[in-house]
Amino acid sequence: MFLSVFDLYKIGIGPSSSHTMGPMTAASMFLAELKDGQWPRPTGVKVFRLKARLHGSLAFTGIGHATDRAVILGLCGHLPDQIDPDRMAAIIETVRAERRIQPEGHPAYHFDPDADLIMDRKAALPGHANGLAFEAYDADERLLLRRVYYSIGGGFVVTEEELNRAKTSGAKPAAVAEVPYPFATAAEMLAMAKASGLSIAEMKRANEETRMSRAALDEGLDRVWDAMRSCIERGLTQEGIMPGGLKVRRRARNLHDRLQEEWRQNRRNPLLANDWLSVYAMAVNEENAAGGRVVTAPTNGAAGVVPAVLRYYLHFHEDADQKGIRDFLLTSAAVGGVIKHNASISGAEVGCQGEVGSASAMAAAGLAAVLGGTPEQIENAAEIALEHHLGMTCDPVGGLVQVPCIERNALGAVKAVTAASLAVKGDGTHFVPLDACIETMRQTGLDMNERYKETSQGGLAVNVVEC
């Protein structure tokens, strides 16, 4: 199996990889199909109006997750990794005022967000909880083209046809033979590490280098960490109320300032490492909630865990260096790929165990690797972290990626460090294999009531009064 480190760590915008980045990407895919696709084009008929329909979780929490804004920006031709977050509000305001869009390379299309962007909470699409459809009409309101897309978590988007083909085959994609270490499970990963004598990071690097040069890989990894680091730094400097109506105030800057003061005064703080982990994670997720530049890790809702643990590694370990950062990202991506291949990283599909749980497992694996852990200890670290997120629901209050998401990332980071520490102090032998834990997460997600899968219809979302 091959899933690139850059598939899991995508630079984009908040607040959600599946509800913001995915729909924006899907809108861009529809524009490409509209312009260059092989669909029947009636002679003399031109596309006049575009419509977008959101279904399932996208409809229930779309406003809180900025899905409406993402669709508008996507239909304007913008992509998550390229758009300037500071320009988004002005672009959307212009579309709402003019009720038209004109993406580059296209004629102008009529698009009134109030009428043409439809939140359909009654009819879910059959393929996935995060379904959306785009439609093109002529001036007489005749439907010319309709395409369905599914945002399956972590910014990944598939067409209706791609999803149907995968389901019809009845099997997961086969291991990719052209990479030297095509592990699809943790057991295969450990067997290949033992046979080759390589670390998990070295095997992941060898797989990546079949598609790019070593220099390009290192440059990409450094770019990912730079985006993570920049997100932390910005989050530590911002204050005020986060958007969305809950009136939740940013806390990372104030907590950071208090920690800095304790540091300067050399006060004894037995919880120092946990405090720094928490503030780093919260800084990222406050930025995500505000629609800032973030990195899916593996999703936006869980974007704070991996950066926080990486920053902790740089802060508290004297031998931390750039190679360690790269090995951390490669190792964590190897584990994240196994989780995604065999279960899910989508909160709308399996609850928050698939988001923060997966992120915590990835971070634990990465930290165990740079602390000198063996492949067996790394697998153990990932299993410990994931096991203690099993059953976690996705129940965002008001459909916003704020409560409980921001603090949940802080606790996910703390669990990751604890898991790595426990694992590297052992010899790698343990009772529950990572593969069994991943399968348990998948089964638990299937059994979980839909109210607890990013619909804001259960849990904290209905038991906390919105202010």
C-alpha positions in Angstrom: 0.0 0.0 0.0 1.2 3.5 -0.8 -0.3 6.7 0.7 2.1 9.6 0.5 3.1 11.6 3.5 1.8 14.6 1.6 -1.6 13.0 1.2 -2.0 12.9 5.0 -0.2 16.2 5.6 -1.9 18.7 3.3 -1.4 22.4 3.7 -4.8 24.2 3.6 -7.3 26.3 5.5 -9.6 25.8 8.5 -11.9 24.9 10.0 -12.4 21.4 8.6 -10.6 19.2 6.2 -13.7 17.2 5.3 -16.2 20.1 5.5 -14.0 23.0 4.2 -11.0 21.7 2.2 -12.8 18.8 0.7 -15.9 20.7 -0.6 -13.6 23.4 -2.0 -11.6 20.8 -3.8 -14.8 19.1 -5.1 -16.0 22.5 -6.5 -12.7 22.8 -8.3 -13.1 19.3 -9.7 -16.6 20.2 -11.0 -15.3 23.3 -12.7 -12.7 21.1 -14.5 -15.4 18.7 -15.5 -17.7 21.5 -16.7 -14.9 22.9 -18.9 -13.1 19.9 -20.2 -15.2 16.8 -19.3 -16.7 14.4 -21.8 -20.4 15.1 -21.1 -23.2 15.6 -23.7 -23.2 19.3 -24.7 -26.4 20.4 -26.5 -25.6 22.5 -29.6 -26.0 26.2 -29.0 -26.8 25.7 -25.3 -24.6 27.5 -22.7 -24.3 27.0 -19.0 -26.1 29.9 -17.3 -26.5 28.9 -13.6 -24.6 26.7 -11.1 -26.1 25.1 -8.0 -24.6 23.2 -5.1 -26.4 20.7 -2.8 -24.9 19.6 0.5 -26.1 16.4 2.1 -25.7 14.5 5.3 -23.1 15.8 7.8 -22.2 18.6 5.3 -25.7 19.9 5.5 -26.1 19.5 9.3 -22.9 21.2 10.3 -22.0 23.0 7.0 -22.5 26.6 8.3 -20.4 26.0 11.4 -17.7 24.3 9.4 -17.7 27.0 6.8 -18.8 24.6 4.1 -20.9 27.3 2.4 -17.9 29.6 2.2 -15.7 26.8 0.9 -18.1 25.9 -1.9 -18.3 29.6 -3.0 -14.5 29.9 -3.0 -14.1 26.6 -4.8 -16.6 27.6 -7.5 -14.6 30.8 -7.9 -11.6 28.6 -8.8 -9.7 28.7 -5.5 -7.9 25.8 -3.9 -7.2 25.2 -0.2 -3.4 25.3 -0.4 -3.3 28.4 -2.6 -5.9 30.8 -1.4 -4.9 33.7 0.9 -7.0 33.3 4.1 -7.0 37.1 4.5 -8.8 37.5 1.1 -11.6 35.0 1.6 -14.1 37.3 3.2 -13.9 39.9 0.4 -14.2 37.2 -2.3 -17.4 35.8 -0.7 -18.9 39.2 -0.1 -18.4 40.1 -3.8 -20.2 36.9 -4.9 -23.0 37.4 -2.5 -23.4 41.0 -3.7 -23.1 40.3 -7.5 -24.8 36.8 -7.4 -22.4 35.6 -10.0 -19.0 33.9 -10.3 -16.3 33.9 -13.0 -13.6 31.4 -12.3 -10.4 31.7 -14.5 -10.9 30.2 -17.9 -14.7 30.2 -17.6 -17.5 32.5 -18.6 -19.5 34.2 -15.9 -22.1 32.0 -14.3 -25.1 33.0 -12.3 -24.7 31.8 -8.7 -26.8 33.2 -5.8 -25.6 31.6 -2.6 -28.9 32.3 -0.9 -30.8 30.3 -3.6 -28.3 28.1 -5.3 -26.4 26.7 -2.2 -28.8 24.2 -0.7 -28.4 22.5 2.7 -30.4 19.3 2.2 -30.8 17.8 5.7 -33.6 15.4 4.6 -32.0 13.3 1.9 -28.6 11.8 2.5 -26.5 10.5 -0.4 -25.8 6.8 -0.3 -22.1 6.7 -0.6 -20.8 8.6 2.5 -22.0 10.9 5.2 -20.2 13.8 3.5 -21.9 14.0 0.1 -22.4 17.0 -2.2 -23.7 17.5 -5.7 -23.0 20.3 -8.2 -25.4 21.1 -11.1 -25.2 23.2 -14.2 -28.3 24.7 -15.8 -29.0 26.6 -19.0 -31.0 29.9 -19.1 -34.3 27.9 -19.3 -33.4 26.0 -16.1 -32.8 22.8 -17.9 -30.3 20.6 -16.1 -27.2 20.1 -18.3 -24.7 18.4 -15.9 -24.8 16.9 -12.4 -21.9 15.4 -10.6 -21.7 13.9 -7.1 -18.6 14.0 -4.9 -17.8 12.6 -1.4 -15.5 14.3 1.0 -14.2 11.2 2.8 -12.0 12.9 5.5 -8.6 14.5 5.7 -9.3 16.6 2.5 -9.6 13.5 0.4 -12.4 13.7 -2.3 -13.7 11.0 -4.5 -16.3 11.1 -7.3 -19.5 9.0 -7.1 -18.1 6.8 -9.9 -14.8 6.2 -8.0 -16.6 5.3 -4.8 -19.0 2.9 -6.6 -16.1 1.2 -8.3 -14.4 0.7 -5.0 -17.6 -0.7 -3.4 -18.3 -3.0 -6.4 -14.9 -4.5 -6.2 -15.6 -5.6 -2.7 -12.0 -5.2 -1.6 -9.6 -2.6 -0.4 -7.1 -1.4 -3.0 -4.3 -3.9 -3.5 -0.8 -3.2 -2.3 1.2 -1.1 -4.7 3.9 -3.4 -6.1 6.1 -0.6 -7.4 7.2 0.6 -4.0 9.8 -1.4 -2.2 7.9 -1.7 1.1 4.1 -1.9 0.3 2.8 -2.6 3.8 -0.9 -2.4 4.2 -1.1 -3.4 7.9 1.0 -2.8 11.0 1.9 -6.5 11.0 3.3 -6.2 7.4 5.1 -3.1 8.4 6.9 -4.8 11.3 7.7 -7.9 9.2 9.2 -5.7 6.4 11.2 -3.7 9.0 12.6 -6.9 10.5 13.4 -8.4 7.1 15.1 -5.3 5.8 16.8 -4.1 8.9 15.4 -0.6 8.2 13.4 1.7 10.5 9.8 2.6 9.7 11.0 6.1 8.6 13.6 4.6 6.3 11.0 2.3 4.7 8.6 5.2 4.2 11.3 7.3 2.8 12.2 4.6 0.3 8.6 4.4 -0.8 8.3 8.1 -1.2 11.6 8.3 -3.2 10.1 6.1 -6.0 8.0 9.2 -6.8 10.3 12.1 -6.1 14.0 12.8 -5.4 15.4 12.8 -1.9 15.9 16.6 -2.1 12.3 17.1 -3.1 11.0 14.9 -0.3 13.1 16.7 2.3 12.0 20.1 0.9 8.3 19.0 1.1 8.7 17.7 4.7 10.4 20.9 5.7 7.6 22.9 4.1 5.0 20.9 6.1 6.8 21.5 9.4 7.2 25.2 8.5 3.5 25.5 8.0 2.8 23.7 11.2 5.3 25.9 13.1 3.9 29.1 11.6 0.4 28.0 12.6 1.6 27.5 16.2 3.4 30.9 16.3 0.4 32.8 14.9 -2.0 31.0 17.3 0.2 32.1 20.2 -0.1 35.8 19.3 -3.8 36.1 18.5 -6.5 37.2 20.9 -10.3 37.8 20.9 -13.5 35.9 20.2 -13.5 33.1 17.6 -16.1 33.4 14.8 -19.3 31.4 14.7 -21.5 32.7 17.4 -20.5 30.6 20.4 -18.4 33.6 21.7 -15.5 31.2 22.6 -12.5 33.3 23.5 -9.0 32.3 22.4 -6.9 31.2 25.3 -3.5 30.1 23.8 -1.8 33.5 24.0 -2.7 34.1 27.6 -1.6 30.5 28.6 1.6 31.0 26.7 2.4 34.3 28.4 1.8 32.7 31.8 4.1 29.7 30.9 6.8 32.1 29.7 6.6 34.0 33.0 7.0 30.8 35.0 9.9 29.8 32.8 11.6 33.2 33.4 11.1 33.0 37.1 12.3 29.4 37.2 9.2 28.3 39.1 8.8 24.6 39.8 5.9 23.2 37.7 5.5 19.4 37.7 3.0 19.7 34.9 5.3 21.9 32.7 5.5 19.5 29.7 1.8 18.9 29.7 1.1 22.6 29.8 3.3 23.3 26.8 1.8 20.5 24.9 -1.7 21.8 25.6 -0.9 25.4 24.6 0.8 24.4 21.4 -2.2 22.2 20.4 -4.7 24.8 21.3 -2.9 27.5 19.4 -3.2 25.4 16.2 -6.8 24.6 16.7 -7.8 28.1 17.6 -6.2 29.1 14.3 -8.1 26.3 12.6 -11.4 27.5 14.1 -10.7 31.0 12.8 -10.2 29.7 9.2 -6.5 30.2 9.2 -3.7 28.3 7.4 -3.3 24.8 8.9 -2.0 21.4 7.9 -4.3 18.3 8.0 -2.7 15.9 10.5 -4.5 13.8 9.4 -7.6 16.1 9.5 -8.2 19.8 10.4 -10.3 18.8 13.4 -7.2 17.0 14.8 -4.6 19.4 13.3 -3.1 20.4 16.7 -1.9 17.0 18.0 1.1 16.3 15.7 2.4 19.8 15.6 2.2 20.1 19.4 4.1 16.8 20.0 6.7 17.9 17.4 7.1 21.2 19.1 7.4 19.5 22.4 10.2 17.3 21.0 12.1 20.4 19.9 11.4 22.1 23.2 12.4 19.4 25.6 14.9 17.2 23.8 18.4 18.6 23.4 19.2 16.2 20.5 16.2 17.3 18.4 17.2 18.3 14.9 15.9 18.6 11.4 16.5 15.0 10.6 14.4 14.1 13.6 11.5 16.3 12.4 11.6 14.5 9.0 11.8 11.0 10.6 8.9 12.0 12.9 6.7 13.0 10.0 7.6 10.0 7.9 6.9 7.5 10.7 3.7 9.1 11.7 2.5 9.2 8.1 3.3 5.5 7.8 1.0 4.7 10.8 -1.6 7.2 9.6 -1.7 5.5 6.2 -2.3 2.1 7.8 -5.2 3.5 9.8 -6.8 5.2 6.8 -6.4 2.1 4.7 -8.0 -0.2 7.2 -10.5 2.1 9.0 -11.2 5.8 8.6 -9.9 9.2 9.6 -13.3 10.8 9.1 -15.3 12.1 12.1 -18.5 11.9 10.0 -17.8 8.2 9.4 -16.4 6.9 12.7 -16.6 9.7 15.2 -13.7 11.6 16.7 -11.8 8.4 17.5 -10.9 8.5 13.7 -9.7 12.1 14.0 -8.0 12.9 17.3 -7.5 9.2 18.0 -5.7 8.7 14.7 -3.7 11.9 15.2 -2.6 10.8 18.7 -1.5 7.4 17.4 0.5 9.1 14.6 2.1 11.5 17.0 2.9 8.8 19.5 4.6 6.7 16.7 6.6 9.7 15.5 7.8 10.6 19.0 8.7 7.0 19.8 10.8 6.9 16.6 12.8 10.0 17.3 13.3 8.8 20.9 15.1 5.8 19.5 12.3 3.3 19.6 12.4 0.1 17.7 9.7 -0.6 15.1 8.0 -2.8 17.7 8.0 0.0 20.3 6.7 2.5 17.7 3.8 0.2 16.9 3.2 -0.2 20.6 3.1 3.5 21.1 0.6 4.0 18.3 -1.6 1.2 19.7 -1.6 2.7 23.2 -2.6 6.1 22.0 -5.4 4.9 19.7 -6.8 2.4 22.1 -7.5 5.1 24.6 -9.5 7.1 22.1 -11.8 4.2 21.1 -15.5 5.1 21.2 -14.9 8.9 21.1 -17.8 10.7 19.5 -17.7 13.7 17.2 -20.2 16.1 18.8 -19.2 19.7 18.0 -21.4 22.3 19.7 -23.1 24.5 17.2 -21.4 22.6 14.3 -18.2 24.6 15.1 -14.8 23.1 15.4 -14.3 24.7 18.8 -16.0 22.9 21.6 -14.9 20.2 22.5 -12.4 20.1 19.6 -9.8 22.6 20.8 -9.2 21.1 24.2 -9.6 17.6 22.8 -6.5 18.2 20.7 -4.6 19.2 23.8 -5.5 16.0 25.5 -4.7 14.0 22.4 -1.2 15.4 22.4 -0.7 14.6 26.1 -1.9 11.0 25.5 0.5 10.7 22.5 3.5 11.7 24.6 2.4 9.4 27.5 2.0 6.5 25.0 5.4 7.0 23.5 7.1 7.2 26.9 5.4 4.0 28.0 6.3 2.2 24.8 10.0 3.1 24.7 10.4 2.0 28.3 9.2 -1.4 27.3 10.6 -4.0 24.9 7.8 -3.7 22.3 5.8 -6.7 23.3 2.2 -6.0 24.2 -1.2 -7.7 24.4 -3.3 -5.8 21.8 -1.8 -5.4 18.3 -2.2 -2.1 16.5 -4.1 -3.9 13.7 -6.7 -5.2 16.2 -7.1 -1.7 17.6 -7.6 -0.2 14.2 -10.2 -2.9 13.3 -11.9 -2.2 16.6 -12.1 1.5 15.7 -13.7 0.6 12.4 -16.3 -1.7 13.9 -17.0 0.8 16.7 -17.6 3.5 14.0 -20.0 1.2 12.2 -22.0 0.6 15.4 -21.9 4.3 16.4 -25.2 6.2 16.2 -25.2 8.8 13.4 -26.0 11.5 16.0 -22.4 11.2 17.2 -20.8 11.4 13.8 -20.3 15.1 13.2 -24.0 15.9 12.8 -24.2 18.0 16.0 -27.4 16.0 16.9 -26.1 14.3 20.0 -23.6 14.5 22.9 -22.3 17.9 24.0 -23.9 19.5 20.9 -27.4 19.0 22.4 -26.6 19.1 26.1 -24.7 22.5 26.2 -26.7 25.7 25.8 -25.2 27.8 23.0 -24.4 31.3 24.3 
